Amino acid sequence: MSGIALFDVDGVLVNGFTMMSLGRLLFRRGILPRRRWLKVLADYAAYRTGAISYAQFAATSKPDFALALAGLSKAKVVQAAKELCQKRLRLYWYAEPLVKLFKGQDILTVAISGAPEECTLPLKTRLGLDEFYGTIFEVDDKGAYTGRISRNMAIRASKEAVTNALRQRADFSNSFAFGDTDQDLPLLENVAHPVAMNPKGELLKIAAARGWKVITYRHHVLRQVR
């Protein structure tokens, strides 16, 4: 490979939050308990209304979703996630061709995202990504969720750990990253070509101060990336 391209997923390639879309599907099918799902919805509402920052939302919503999954069969959730990601999840119009653009240049394409691990394989396949690192919810030896979280990939520290590991085996001299929040700074700060994609809140200010490229879904995305 001649380089690497790092992508956040939610807000960058996917229009919305993958975890919330999965939760809605599970709730509608009677799989996710109402009381637990309402707690996750409260986290989301607090973020959307500005009551909490994205960093706070990233830190609280994943553990609350883990609690919502407690006792459920992972196999059932994986099946729902597969259907969601293959057919229902809304990708931005440029998502697949953008990944394809890099793969055509023999550049390793890697997603580092807060999206649930259950969605990583179907999204990896749909988008044509080489690798995908997502949030991991703990499962017991019987295949049921414990209610705990093993890795919250939505937060900065987890993204930094994965990025540092990738630096040991990929060429970062020819590197790109796409992120939409300040939690993506470990991706953006470690590449030659950082792109604030559909940036929100603090990241928009940081990108302006550092002279980073800013692109939104309204732009000619592929042309600007080329």
Secondary structure by P-SEA (a helix, b strand, c coil): ccbbbbbbcccccccccaaaaaaaaaaaaccccaaaaaaaaaaaaaaaaccccaaaaaacaaaaaaaaaccccaaaaaaaaaaaaaccccccccaaaaaaaaaaacbbbbbbccccccaaaaaaaaacccbbbbbbbbbccccccccccccccccaaaaaaaaaaaaaccccccbbbbbccccaaaaaaaccbbbbcccccaaaaaaaaacccccccccccccccc
